[in-house]
Amino acid sequence: MFFVVSKILKIVLLPMTWVVLLFVLAYFVKNKKWRRGLFIAALAVLLVFTDKPLLQWAQYMTTRQYSHQKLPKQHYDVAIVMGGFSSGFDTATMQPCFIDDRGSRLWEAIRLYESGVCEKIMISGDATISKSHDSIGTAQHLKTYLSDFGIHDDNLILEYYARNTRENATLSIAMLDSLGYKPEKCLLVTSATHLKRSLACFETEGWTLDGYATNIYRKPHPKPYQFLPQWKPLTDWKELINEWVGSVVYKIVGY
């Protein structure tokens, strides 16, 4: 039930959804005063969320605590990569289908591995290791893909079933604990906007981890022309809004 509600919320909380809903209501409402108010509200929301510098500032303020992050000096047994960085594995091109800039979760984990920071990489609940339409597991394709970077099966741990951040924590802990790993020797790798909530979910389950943030946003220095409305920010707000709302909801339900 929680999984279904969270997916619905992701759609409801999109700024584009608000804009469309307000315009639709403005069209159907009979009262002229209400119609004008809804139309103005729709335009206001549209102007706010198509402002790129505002989005960039919100992204920076959310992730600025990681602005000076360096490669860890401590050695870890496992780098836990939070899933959700891809929409699947393209068996025609033999490449992961990365979502936006979330692919950096995987790339940074590879970097940590190649730098000797961690011995193994764990991928928790990502679409790259799900079943494809022909019932052939794409996990083997991902293993082949990663082997080209020198990461072989023995150094991969795959957790197939997590569907959200909460399940990433519970299922990953269960698997790692069964394999004899300790939390102090595990490093959590995920997007900077997602890291705080992820660490909190693991801590709720008794695992206090070190975190390593990816796709960190820089402090913006916008030029005047960038304040003109742009369509892309309207959809890019979803990442921040999802995290803000997710953090509140998870706190309410005790995650």
C-alpha positions in Angstrom: 0.0 0.0 0.0 2.8 2.4 1.0 4.6 1.7 -2.3 1.4 2.5 -4.4 0.7 5.7 -2.4 4.3 6.9 -2.9 4.1 6.4 -6.6 0.8 8.4 -6.8 2.3 11.2 -4.7 5.2 11.5 -7.1 2.8 12.4 -9.9 0.5 14.6 -7.7 3.5 16.6 -6.5 4.9 17.4 -9.9 4.7 21.2 -10.6 3.5 20.3 -14.1 0.6 18.5 -12.5 -0.3 21.6 -10.5 -0.2 23.9 -13.6 -2.4 21.6 -15.7 -4.8 21.1 -12.8 -5.2 24.8 -12.2 -5.7 25.6 -15.9 -8.3 22.8 -16.1 -10.1 24.1 -13.0 -10.0 27.7 -14.4 -11.6 26.4 -17.6 -14.5 24.6 -15.9 -15.3 27.0 -13.0 -18.3 29.2 -13.7 -17.6 31.9 -11.2 -15.6 34.6 -13.1 -13.7 35.7 -9.9 -12.6 32.2 -9.1 -11.8 31.5 -12.8 -9.5 34.6 -12.9 -7.9 33.6 -9.6 -7.1 30.1 -10.8 -5.8 31.3 -14.1 -3.5 33.8 -12.3 -2.4 31.0 -9.9 -1.6 28.7 -12.8 0.6 31.4 -14.4 2.3 32.2 -11.1 3.2 28.5 -10.6 4.4 28.2 -14.2 6.6 31.3 -13.9 8.1 30.2 -10.5 8.9 26.6 -11.6 10.3 27.5 -15.0 12.9 29.8 -13.4 16.2 28.0 -13.8 18.3 30.0 -11.3 15.7 29.4 -8.6 15.9 25.7 -9.2 19.7 25.8 -9.2 19.8 27.7 -5.9 17.4 25.2 -4.3 19.6 22.3 -5.6 22.7 23.9 -4.2 21.2 24.7 -0.8 20.0 21.1 -0.5 23.4 19.6 -1.3 25.9 22.3 -0.2 27.0 20.2 2.9 28.8 17.9 0.4 30.4 20.7 -1.7 33.9 19.9 -0.5 33.6 16.1 -0.4 36.8 14.2 -1.0 37.5 10.5 -1.7 37.3 8.7 1.7 40.7 7.8 3.2 39.1 5.0 5.2 38.9 1.5 3.6 35.5 -0.2 3.3 34.5 -3.7 2.5 31.4 -2.7 0.5 30.1 0.3 -1.3 26.3 0.1 -1.3 24.9 1.8 -4.4 21.2 2.8 -4.0 19.1 1.7 -6.9 16.9 4.0 -9.0 19.8 5.2 -11.2 18.4 3.5 -14.3 15.2 2.5 -16.1 16.6 -0.8 -17.1 19.3 -2.4 -19.2 19.2 -2.1 -23.0 20.1 -5.5 -24.3 20.4 -4.2 -27.9 23.2 -1.7 -27.0 24.4 -3.5 -23.9 24.2 -0.3 -21.9 22.3 0.7 -18.8 19.6 3.3 -19.4 20.6 5.9 -16.9 18.0 8.3 -15.5 19.1 11.9 -15.7 22.4 12.3 -13.8 21.7 9.4 -11.4 24.1 7.2 -13.3 26.9 8.9 -11.3 25.9 6.7 -8.4 27.3 3.7 -10.3 30.2 5.6 -11.8 31.4 6.9 -8.5 31.1 3.4 -7.0 33.3 2.2 -9.8 35.7 5.0 -9.0 35.8 4.1 -5.3 36.5 0.5 -6.3 39.3 1.4 -8.7 40.8 3.7 -6.1 41.0 1.0 -3.6 38.5 2.6 -1.2 36.2 -0.4 -1.3 36.6 -4.1 -2.1 33.1 -4.9 -3.3 30.2 -3.1 -4.9 26.6 -3.8 -3.8 23.7 -2.7 -6.1 20.4 -2.5 -4.2 17.1 -2.7 -6.1 17.9 -1.1 -9.5 16.1 -1.8 -12.8 19.4 -2.9 -14.4 19.1 -6.2 -12.4 15.4 -6.8 -13.0 13.7 -9.4 -15.3 13.4 -8.4 -19.0 10.3 -9.2 -21.2 11.9 -12.4 -22.4 12.4 -13.6 -18.8 16.2 -13.4 -19.1 17.6 -11.7 -16.1 19.4 -8.5 -17.0 21.7 -8.9 -14.0 24.0 -11.1 -16.1 24.2 -8.3 -18.7 25.1 -5.8 -16.0 27.8 -8.2 -14.7 29.2 -8.4 -18.2 29.1 -4.6 -18.6 30.9 -4.1 -15.3 33.5 -6.7 -16.0 34.8 -4.4 -18.8 35.8 -2.1 -16.0 37.6 -4.9 -14.2 34.8 -5.6 -11.7 34.1 -9.3 -11.7 31.3 -11.4 -10.2 33.2 -12.1 -7.0 33.3 -8.4 -6.2 29.6 -7.8 -6.9 26.7 -8.2 -4.5 23.2 -7.8 -6.0 20.0 -7.2 -4.1 17.1 -7.6 -6.6 13.9 -6.7 -4.8 14.0 -3.3 -3.2 11.4 -0.9 -4.6 12.0 2.2 -2.5 14.5 3.7 -0.1 13.0 1.9 2.9 13.3 -1.5 1.2 16.8 -0.6 0.0 17.8 -0.4 3.7 16.0 -3.4 5.1 16.8 -5.8 2.3 20.4 -4.7 2.0 21.0 -5.0 5.7 19.5 -8.5 5.8 21.8 -9.6 2.9 24.9 -8.0 4.2 24.4 -9.2 7.7 23.9 -12.8 6.4 27.2 -12.4 4.6 29.0 -11.3 7.8 29.6 -7.6 6.9 29.5 -4.9 9.6 28.0 -1.4 9.2 31.2 0.4 10.0 32.9 -1.3 7.0 30.1 -0.3 4.5 29.8 3.0 2.6 26.5 4.2 1.3 26.6 5.8 -2.2 23.8 7.8 -3.7 22.7 11.1 -5.0 23.4 14.1 -2.7 19.7 15.0 -2.6 18.9 11.4 -1.6 21.7 10.7 0.9 20.2 12.1 4.1 17.0 10.1 3.8 18.9 7.0 2.8 21.2 7.2 5.8 18.2 7.8 8.1 16.5 4.6 6.8 19.6 2.5 7.5 20.0 4.1 10.9 16.4 3.3 11.8 17.3 -0.4 11.2 20.4 -0.1 13.5 23.0 0.4 10.8 24.9 3.8 11.1 26.8 4.2 7.9 29.2 6.6 6.3 27.8 8.3 3.2 29.3 9.3 -0.1 27.3 11.8 -2.2 27.2 11.9 -6.0 25.9 14.5 -8.5 26.5 17.4 -6.1 25.2 20.8 -7.3 27.5 23.8 -7.4 26.6 27.3 -6.2 24.9 29.0 -9.1 26.1 32.2 -10.7 23.3 32.9 -13.2 23.5 35.3 -16.1 20.6 37.7 -16.7 19.2 35.8 -19.7 18.9 32.6 -17.6 16.0 34.2 -15.6 13.8 33.8 -18.6 11.2 31.0 -18.3 12.5 27.6 -19.5 10.6 24.3 -19.8 13.2 22.0 -18.4 13.3 23.2 -14.8 9.5 22.5 -14.7 10.3 18.8 -14.8 13.7 18.9 -13.0 12.0 20.1 -9.7 10.6 16.6 -9.2 13.8 15.3 -7.7 13.9 17.9 -5.0 10.2 17.8 -4.3 10.3 14.0 -4.1 13.1 14.1 -1.5 11.5 16.9 0.6 8.2 15.2 0.7 9.8 11.7 1.1 11.7 12.9 4.1 8.6 14.2 5.8 6.5 11.1 5.0 9.3 8.7 6.1 9.6 10.7 9.4 5.9 10.5 10.0 5.7 6.8 9.5 8.9 6.1 11.5 11.3 5.2 8.7 
